[in-house]
């Protein structure tokens, strides 16, 4: 059970780091705008 909780936590952390960046990449093509939109989505 403890190992499963660690695995689920790792998956959630990876998702929180990658999902805002991928959503921002869908809407913008400029790196600067992508960083701003990604920060706003992640907050």
Secondary structure, 3 states (H helix, E strand, C coil): CHHHHHHHHHHHHHHHHHHHHHHHHHHCCCHHHHHHHHHHHHC
